Amino acid sequence: NCLFVAIFFHDTGRAYNAYQRLRAQRKMIIGPDYWVTLRIFYSGLALAARCRDKRYRREKRKAEAKLARLSLWASQGNIMCEHMKLLLEAEILRSNAGEDSSKILSLYAKAGKAACKGSMVHHEALTYELAAHYCHVIGETELSHKNFLRASNLYYAWGANGKVSQIRNDSRTIGMG
């Protein structure tokens, strides 16, 4: 649970530490059941966020291994894995210097649609939140604002009022609210 919460609140250090503890305890069971896919997904997001820092580039291979698992499960018809695969792929591509932003934005959009199709409101919200942060980084202010607003509305619908407040503070901090 600490891993999931750390990802939702963008605490990559804490998320990575939780991932390391789970790994050390061998609690990462093999197989595409619900909790395993979530563990793979969230640990992949933690690793992808960490590898954006040049000091941790070696984490990219680990994130790509998580992506490979999700891709396999998605190809086997596990519809829950499709949006996770797309979002993790977008987050991994963010770490590549000079990566085509339109490709990354397309992956975010596909991930959001897939999460919506699977009725995974919290993952849809997370997708738009991460897309908003990415849009801000690449200077797409209007798109960033739209994504923050959409994420905020989705978190509200999911009942995560604390996340709604955090998103509003984030958007104000970067000059959008």
BANUNU-437639 format. One record per residue (C-alpha): chain; residue in three letters; z, x, y; residue number from 1. Coordinates in nm, 3 decimals, padded with zeros to 5 digits, always signed. Last residue first. Example, Ala and Ser with C-alpha at 12.3 -4.5 7.8 and 13.67 -1.06 7.14 Angstrom:
residues 2
{chain: A; resn: SER; c3: +00.714; c1: +01.367; c2: -00.106; resi: 2} .
{chain: A; resn: ALA; c3: +00.780; c1: +01.230; c2: -00.450; resi: 1} .
//
This chain:
residues 177
{chain: A; resn: GLY; c3: -01.106; c1: -00.486; c2: +02.801; resi: 177} .
{chain: A; resn: MET; c3: -01.384; c1: -00.235; c2: +02.761; resi: 176} .
{chain: A; resn: GLY; c3: -01.251; c1: +00.082; c2: +02.918; resi: 175} .
{chain: A; resn: ILE; c3: -01.171; c1: +00.302; c2: +02.618; resi: 174} .
{chain: A; resn: THR; c3: -00.803; c1: +00.218; c2: +02.638; resi: 173} .
{chain: A; resn: ARG; c3: -00.877; c1: -00.150; c2: +02.693; resi: 172} .
{chain: A; resn: SER; c3: -01.082; c1: -00.164; c2: +02.368; resi: 171} .
{chain: A; resn: ASP; c3: -00.807; c1: +00.013; c2: +02.178; resi: 170} .
{chain: A; resn: ASN; c3: -00.539; c1: -00.217; c2: +02.324; resi: 169} .
{chain: A; resn: ARG; c3: -00.740; c1: -00.525; c2: +02.225; resi: 168} .
{chain: A; resn: ILE; c3: -00.792; c1: -00.381; c2: +01.879; resi: 167} .
{chain: A; resn: GLN; c3: -00.420; c1: -00.307; c2: +01.841; resi: 166} .
{chain: A; resn: SER; c3: -00.325; c1: -00.658; c2: +01.951; resi: 165} .
{chain: A; resn: VAL; c3: -00.568; c1: -00.813; c2: +01.702; resi: 164} .
{chain: A; resn: LYS; c3: -00.434; c1: -00.579; c2: +01.434; resi: 163} .
{chain: A; resn: GLY; c3: -00.082; c1: -00.706; c2: +01.495; resi: 162} .
{chain: A; resn: ASN; c3: -00.209; c1: -01.063; c2: +01.478; resi: 161} .
{chain: A; resn: ALA; c3: -00.344; c1: -01.015; c2: +01.127; resi: 160} .
{chain: A; resn: GLY; c3: -00.388; c1: -01.379; c2: +01.031; resi: 159} .
{chain: A; resn: TRP; c3: -00.729; c1: -01.344; c2: +00.864; resi: 158} .
{chain: A; resn: ALA; c3: -00.887; c1: -01.556; c2: +01.138; resi: 157} .
{chain: A; resn: TYR; c3: -00.725; c1: -01.326; c2: +01.396; resi: 156} .
{chain: A; resn: TYR; c3: -00.856; c1: -01.019; c2: +01.214; resi: 155} .
{chain: A; resn: LEU; c3: -01.202; c1: -01.178; c2: +01.222; resi: 154} .
{chain: A; resn: ASN; c3: -01.181; c1: -01.255; c2: +01.594; resi: 153} .
{chain: A; resn: SER; c3: -01.065; c1: -00.902; c2: +01.675; resi: 152} .
{chain: A; resn: ALA; c3: -01.341; c1: -00.750; c2: +01.462; resi: 151} .
{chain: A; resn: ARG; c3: -01.601; c1: -00.964; c2: +01.642; resi: 150} .
{chain: A; resn: LEU; c3: -01.466; c1: -00.865; c2: +01.983; resi: 149} .
{chain: A; resn: PHE; c3: -01.454; c1: -00.497; c2: +01.891; resi: 148} .
{chain: A; resn: ASN; c3: -01.811; c1: -00.521; c2: +01.758; resi: 147} .
{chain: A; resn: LYS; c3: -01.939; c1: -00.687; c2: +02.074; resi: 146} .
{chain: A; resn: HIS; c3: -01.764; c1: -00.425; c2: +02.292; resi: 145} .
{chain: A; resn: SER; c3: -01.913; c1: -00.140; c2: +02.089; resi: 144} .
{chain: A; resn: LEU; c3: -02.256; c1: -00.297; c2: +02.117; resi: 143} .
{chain: A; resn: GLU; c3: -02.220; c1: -00.306; c2: +02.495; resi: 142} .
{chain: A; resn: THR; c3: -02.087; c1: +00.050; c2: +02.513; resi: 141} .
{chain: A; resn: GLU; c3: -02.347; c1: +00.219; c2: +02.291; resi: 140} .
{chain: A; resn: GLY; c3: -02.242; c1: +00.570; c2: +02.400; resi: 139} .
{chain: A; resn: ILE; c3: -02.252; c1: +00.741; c2: +02.059; resi: 138} .
{chain: A; resn: VAL; c3: -01.871; c1: +00.759; c2: +02.036; resi: 137} .
{chain: A; resn: HIS; c3: -01.829; c1: +00.400; c2: +02.155; resi: 136} .
{chain: A; resn: CYS; c3: -02.074; c1: +00.277; c2: +01.894; resi: 135} .
{chain: A; resn: TYR; c3: -01.873; c1: +00.460; c2: +01.627; resi: 134} .
{chain: A; resn: HIS; c3: -01.549; c1: +00.297; c2: +01.738; resi: 133} .
{chain: A; resn: ALA; c3: -01.715; c1: -00.043; c2: +01.736; resi: 132} .
{chain: A; resn: ALA; c3: -01.865; c1: +00.019; c2: +01.390; resi: 131} .
{chain: A; resn: LEU; c3: -01.517; c1: +00.103; c2: +01.260; resi: 130} .
{chain: A; resn: GLU; c3: -01.388; c1: -00.226; c2: +01.399; resi: 129} .
{chain: A; resn: TYR; c3: -01.687; c1: -00.419; c2: +01.271; resi: 128} .
{chain: A; resn: THR; c3: -01.638; c1: -00.288; c2: +00.919; resi: 127} .
{chain: A; resn: LEU; c3: -01.260; c1: -00.341; c2: +00.931; resi: 126} .
{chain: A; resn: ALA; c3: -01.316; c1: -00.705; c2: +01.026; resi: 125} .
{chain: A; resn: GLU; c3: -01.561; c1: -00.753; c2: +00.739; resi: 124} .
{chain: A; resn: HIS; c3: -01.310; c1: -00.584; c2: +00.512; resi: 123} .
{chain: A; resn: HIS; c3: -01.037; c1: -00.823; c2: +00.627; resi: 122} .
{chain: A; resn: VAL; c3: -01.265; c1: -01.125; c2: +00.589; resi: 121} .
{chain: A; resn: MET; c3: -01.371; c1: -01.046; c2: +00.231; resi: 120} .
{chain: A; resn: SER; c3: -01.554; c1: -01.373; c2: +00.167; resi: 119} .
{chain: A; resn: GLY; c3: -01.810; c1: -01.195; c2: -00.055; resi: 118} .
{chain: A; resn: LYS; c3: -02.097; c1: -01.296; c2: +00.172; resi: 117} .
{chain: A; resn: CYS; c3: -01.894; c1: -01.188; c2: +00.474; resi: 116} .
{chain: A; resn: ALA; c3: -01.830; c1: -00.848; c2: +00.317; resi: 115} .
{chain: A; resn: ALA; c3: -02.203; c1: -00.813; c2: +00.241; resi: 114} .
{chain: A; resn: LYS; c3: -02.296; c1: -00.906; c2: +00.598; resi: 113} .
{chain: A; resn: GLY; c3: -02.050; c1: -00.657; c2: +00.745; resi: 112} .
{chain: A; resn: ALA; c3: -02.166; c1: -00.383; c2: +00.508; resi: 111} .
{chain: A; resn: LYS; c3: -02.530; c1: -00.449; c2: +00.601; resi: 110} .
{chain: A; resn: ALA; c3: -02.447; c1: -00.423; c2: +00.972; resi: 109} .
{chain: A; resn: TYR; c3: -02.246; c1: -00.103; c2: +00.922; resi: 108} .
{chain: A; resn: LEU; c3: -02.528; c1: +00.047; c2: +00.715; resi: 107} .
{chain: A; resn: SER; c3: -02.780; c1: -00.040; c2: +00.987; resi: 106} .
{chain: A; resn: LEU; c3: -02.560; c1: +00.125; c2: +01.249; resi: 105} .
{chain: A; resn: ILE; c3: -02.553; c1: +00.443; c2: +01.038; resi: 104} .
{chain: A; resn: LYS; c3: -02.931; c1: +00.443; c2: +00.998; resi: 103} .
{chain: A; resn: SER; c3: -02.979; c1: +00.375; c2: +01.370; resi: 102} .
{chain: A; resn: SER; c3: -02.745; c1: +00.666; c2: +01.450; resi: 101} .
{chain: A; resn: ASP; c3: -02.971; c1: +00.917; c2: +01.275; resi: 100} .
{chain: A; resn: GLU; c3: -02.747; c1: +01.203; c2: +01.163; resi: 99} .
{chain: A; resn: GLY; c3: -02.736; c1: +01.497; c2: +01.404; resi: 98} .
{chain: A; resn: ALA; c3: -02.413; c1: +01.643; c2: +01.270; resi: 97} .
{chain: A; resn: ASN; c3: -02.317; c1: +01.472; c2: +00.947; resi: 96} .
{chain: A; resn: SER; c3: -01.961; c1: +01.332; c2: +00.961; resi: 95} .
{chain: A; resn: ARG; c3: -02.084; c1: +00.987; c2: +01.056; resi: 94} .
{chain: A; resn: LEU; c3: -02.284; c1: +00.982; c2: +00.731; resi: 93} .
{chain: A; resn: ILE; c3: -01.958; c1: +00.963; c2: +00.535; resi: 92} .
{chain: A; resn: GLU; c3: -01.843; c1: +00.659; c2: +00.737; resi: 91} .
{chain: A; resn: ALA; c3: -02.175; c1: +00.481; c2: +00.687; resi: 90} .
{chain: A; resn: GLU; c3: -02.165; c1: +00.549; c2: +00.311; resi: 89} .
{chain: A; resn: LEU; c3: -01.807; c1: +00.419; c2: +00.295; resi: 88} .
{chain: A; resn: LEU; c3: -01.914; c1: +00.098; c2: +00.467; resi: 87} .
{chain: A; resn: LEU; c3: -02.214; c1: +00.047; c2: +00.237; resi: 86} .
{chain: A; resn: LYS; c3: -02.018; c1: +00.117; c2: -00.083; resi: 85} .
{chain: A; resn: MET; c3: -01.733; c1: -00.111; c2: +00.022; resi: 84} .
{chain: A; resn: HIS; c3: -01.979; c1: -00.389; c2: +00.107; resi: 83} .
{chain: A; resn: GLU; c3: -02.139; c1: -00.363; c2: -00.238; resi: 82} .
{chain: A; resn: CYS; c3: -01.817; c1: -00.319; c2: -00.439; resi: 81} .
{chain: A; resn: MET; c3: -01.705; c1: -00.684; c2: -00.442; resi: 80} .
{chain: A; resn: ILE; c3: -02.042; c1: -00.782; c2: -00.583; resi: 79} .
{chain: A; resn: ASN; c3: -01.970; c1: -00.599; c2: -00.909; resi: 78} .
{chain: A; resn: GLY; c3: -02.321; c1: -00.624; c2: -01.054; resi: 77} .
{chain: A; resn: GLN; c3: -02.350; c1: -00.295; c2: -01.241; resi: 76} .
{chain: A; resn: SER; c3: -02.523; c1: -00.141; c2: -00.939; resi: 75} .
{chain: A; resn: ALA; c3: -02.212; c1: -00.217; c2: -00.732; resi: 74} .
{chain: A; resn: TRP; c3: -01.994; c1: -00.041; c2: -00.991; resi: 73} .
{chain: A; resn: LEU; c3: -02.216; c1: +00.265; c2: -00.986; resi: 72} .
{chain: A; resn: SER; c3: -02.230; c1: +00.271; c2: -00.606; resi: 71} .
{chain: A; resn: LEU; c3: -01.851; c1: +00.241; c2: -00.586; resi: 70} .
{chain: A; resn: ARG; c3: -01.812; c1: +00.536; c2: -00.819; resi: 69} .
{chain: A; resn: ALA; c3: -02.070; c1: +00.744; c2: -00.630; resi: 68} .
{chain: A; resn: LEU; c3: -01.898; c1: +00.663; c2: -00.299; resi: 67} .
{chain: A; resn: LYS; c3: -01.567; c1: +00.795; c2: -00.436; resi: 66} .
{chain: A; resn: ALA; c3: -01.747; c1: +01.117; c2: -00.540; resi: 65} .
{chain: A; resn: GLU; c3: -01.901; c1: +01.134; c2: -00.190; resi: 64} .
{chain: A; resn: ALA; c3: -01.552; c1: +01.118; c2: -00.040; resi: 63} .
{chain: A; resn: LYS; c3: -01.442; c1: +01.407; c2: -00.263; resi: 62} .
{chain: A; resn: ARG; c3: -01.748; c1: +01.609; c2: -00.166; resi: 61} .
{chain: A; resn: LYS; c3: -01.677; c1: +01.536; c2: +00.203; resi: 60} .
{chain: A; resn: GLU; c3: -01.322; c1: +01.668; c2: +00.176; resi: 59} .
{chain: A; resn: ARG; c3: -01.463; c1: +02.020; c2: +00.191; resi: 58} .
{chain: A; resn: ARG; c3: -01.545; c1: +01.958; c2: +00.558; resi: 57} .
{chain: A; resn: TYR; c3: -01.174; c1: +01.957; c2: +00.647; resi: 56} .
{chain: A; resn: ARG; c3: -01.151; c1: +02.203; c2: +00.937; resi: 55} .
{chain: A; resn: LYS; c3: -01.468; c1: +02.056; c2: +01.087; resi: 54} .
{chain: A; resn: ASP; c3: -01.288; c1: +01.725; c2: +01.152; resi: 53} .
{chain: A; resn: ARG; c3: -01.528; c1: +01.449; c2: +01.051; resi: 52} .
{chain: A; resn: CYS; c3: -01.411; c1: +01.529; c2: +00.696; resi: 51} .
{chain: A; resn: ARG; c3: -01.082; c1: +01.348; c2: +00.756; resi: 50} .
{chain: A; resn: ALA; c3: -01.244; c1: +01.017; c2: +00.830; resi: 49} .
{chain: A; resn: ALA; c3: -01.453; c1: +01.041; c2: +00.513; resi: 48} .
{chain: A; resn: LEU; c3: -01.145; c1: +01.136; c2: +00.307; resi: 47} .
{chain: A; resn: ALA; c3: -00.945; c1: +00.840; c2: +00.435; resi: 46} .
{chain: A; resn: LEU; c3: -01.241; c1: +00.607; c2: +00.381; resi: 45} .
{chain: A; resn: GLY; c3: -01.281; c1: +00.735; c2: +00.024; resi: 44} .
{chain: A; resn: SER; c3: -00.907; c1: +00.683; c2: -00.037; resi: 43} .
{chain: A; resn: TYR; c3: -00.953; c1: +00.328; c2: +00.087; resi: 42} .
{chain: A; resn: PHE; c3: -01.251; c1: +00.254; c2: -00.136; resi: 41} .
{chain: A; resn: ILE; c3: -01.122; c1: +00.424; c2: -00.452; resi: 40} .
{chain: A; resn: ARG; c3: -00.786; c1: +00.250; c2: -00.415; resi: 39} .
{chain: A; resn: LEU; c3: -00.957; c1: -00.082; c2: -00.348; resi: 38} .
{chain: A; resn: THR; c3: -01.182; c1: -00.040; c2: -00.651; resi: 37} .
{chain: A; resn: VAL; c3: -00.879; c1: +00.043; c2: -00.865; resi: 36} .
{chain: A; resn: TRP; c3: -00.687; c1: -00.256; c2: -00.739; resi: 35} .
{chain: A; resn: TYR; c3: -00.963; c1: -00.505; c2: -00.822; resi: 34} .
{chain: A; resn: ASP; c3: -01.071; c1: -00.374; c2: -01.161; resi: 33} .
{chain: A; resn: PRO; c3: -01.368; c1: -00.140; c2: -01.178; resi: 32} .
{chain: A; resn: GLY; c3: -01.238; c1: +00.116; c2: -01.425; resi: 31} .
{chain: A; resn: ILE; c3: -01.051; c1: +00.450; c2: -01.416; resi: 30} .
{chain: A; resn: ILE; c3: -00.686; c1: +00.453; c2: -01.307; resi: 29} .
{chain: A; resn: MET; c3: -00.588; c1: +00.637; c2: -00.991; resi: 28} .
{chain: A; resn: LYS; c3: -00.214; c1: +00.639; c2: -01.050; resi: 27} .
{chain: A; resn: ARG; c3: -00.219; c1: +01.000; c2: -01.165; resi: 26} .
{chain: A; resn: GLN; c3: +00.103; c1: +01.070; c2: -00.973; resi: 25} .
{chain: A; resn: ALA; c3: -00.063; c1: +01.364; c2: -00.799; resi: 24} .
{chain: A; resn: ARG; c3: -00.363; c1: +01.149; c2: -00.709; resi: 23} .
{chain: A; resn: LEU; c3: -00.145; c1: +00.874; c2: -00.569; resi: 22} .
{chain: A; resn: ARG; c3: +00.050; c1: +01.129; c2: -00.366; resi: 21} .
{chain: A; resn: GLN; c3: -00.271; c1: +01.294; c2: -00.237; resi: 20} .
{chain: A; resn: TYR; c3: -00.412; c1: +00.955; c2: -00.129; resi: 19} .
{chain: A; resn: ALA; c3: -00.088; c1: +00.874; c2: +00.052; resi: 18} .
{chain: A; resn: ASN; c3: -00.110; c1: +01.210; c2: +00.233; resi: 17} .
{chain: A; resn: TYR; c3: -00.473; c1: +01.137; c2: +00.328; resi: 16} .
{chain: A; resn: ALA; c3: -00.380; c1: +00.797; c2: +00.466; resi: 15} .
{chain: A; resn: ARG; c3: -00.090; c1: +00.948; c2: +00.664; resi: 14} .
{chain: A; resn: GLY; c3: -00.321; c1: +01.201; c2: +00.824; resi: 13} .
{chain: A; resn: THR; c3: -00.596; c1: +00.945; c2: +00.878; resi: 12} .
{chain: A; resn: ASP; c3: -00.372; c1: +00.708; c2: +01.073; resi: 11} .
{chain: A; resn: HIS; c3: -00.650; c1: +00.469; c2: +01.175; resi: 10} .
{chain: A; resn: PHE; c3: -00.428; c1: +00.159; c2: +01.162; resi: 9} .
{chain: A; resn: PHE; c3: -00.626; c1: -00.012; c2: +00.885; resi: 8} .
{chain: A; resn: ILE; c3: -00.655; c1: +00.318; c2: +00.699; resi: 7} .
{chain: A; resn: ALA; c3: -00.278; c1: +00.379; c2: +00.714; resi: 6} .
{chain: A; resn: VAL; c3: -00.210; c1: +00.025; c2: +00.592; resi: 5} .
{chain: A; resn: PHE; c3: -00.432; c1: +00.067; c2: +00.287; resi: 4} .
{chain: A; resn: LEU; c3: -00.286; c1: +00.408; c2: +00.194; resi: 3} .
{chain: A; resn: CYS; c3: +00.072; c1: +00.287; c2: +00.239; resi: 2} .
{chain: A; resn: ASN; c3: +00.000; c1: +00.000; c2: +00.000; resi: 1} .
//
